[in-house]
Amino acid sequence: MSMCGARAYGFGYDSAHDDYKLVRISQFVDLESEGFASEVKVFSLRANEWRRVEEMNYVLCYMKKNGTLACGALHWVVTKKFKLDEVDQIVSFDLTDENFRELPLPKCLEDQRVQIEVGALGDCVSVTADYHDVRVDVWVMKEYRVKESWFMLFSIARTEVIGSFKYLRPLAYSKSGKEVLLVVDNQRLVWYDLRKKRVKNVKILGMPDLFEAEICLGTLVPVEASRRGYGKKHNLGEENHKKKRDDFLSEGFKLVL
């Protein structure tokens, strides 16, 4: 029996329960039978414990790819079976009810074997559809889970505007909303003008040759567990336990909230 394994994580805030949650998906695939099994666990900061939840009946397309947080849910690109001819889909994990659901794709992507990647632009879910040597389309879902609300934000041909590239991912809108910040080949950042369909490079001193970029929101609110029955009086052991947990979160996860 030939097996391979994958593990993916996701982190987000459950506003309904005022709780921060870490999701871990462990998946094992039998390469001979093309069968797979998965285990999903959620760590609740409020309860300070891991819980096993429903299994994810999909195959992760990108191993070690963190879930994309948008609209109160985490999102991954998946397939229903471990086969090369399977069409990519997006599955979401709602941080409140802790259930998996398929996210409807734009109609033109439903039956196409095109490489897709899920992202977030502003407060909306986005999808980047890569047509290999032809073009890259970027779609945005205006109203969450409403199939008809998908619209194509822009399309870039492989050899036009940016030049030759292998990988492209949108990060954020400009303040005016007229430009989109793009990561190109994990080597450079560019602003894409949606109206003029032109790009300009973003120059940052000390930028490494290869990097990964993520959008983070700053906050002055600390990430603290708030458990029932936790009164004002507590012993030194409880204080030390809380400090160790806070150190683990700040040093182990390197979170920027």
Number of C-alpha atoms within 10 A of each C-alpha: 6 9 13 10 13 17 18 18 19 20 20 20 18 18 11 10 10 13 20 19 21 16 24 20 20 18 21 16 18 15 14 9 11 12 14 18 15 19 16 18 17 20 18 18 21 17 15 13 9 15 12 12 13 12 16 19 16 22 25 27 19 14 12 13 15 18 24 21 24 20 15 15 23 21 26 28 22 22 20 13 17 19 12 8 10 15 18 24 25 21 24 21 22 19 26 16 10 15 14 19 14 15 18 18 20 18 11 7 16 13 12 12 13 16 17 22 23 22 22 20 19 14 15 15 23 25 25 22 20 21 15 12 12 10 14 20 17 22 21 24 24 16 14 16 16 13 15 13 12 21 14 14 14 17 16 17 16 19 12 12 13 17 9 12 13 11 14 20 21 21 20 18 16 14 8 7 11 13 20 22 21 22 20 17 15 17 14 19 22 19 21 23 17 15 9 9 14 14 18 13 13 11 10 9 5 6 10 11 8 9 11 10 13 7 11 9 6 8 9 6 7 8 16 14 17 13 11 8 6 8 7 6 7 9 8 9 9 11 11 11 11 14 12 12 17 16 12 12 15 13 10 10 9 9 11 10 12
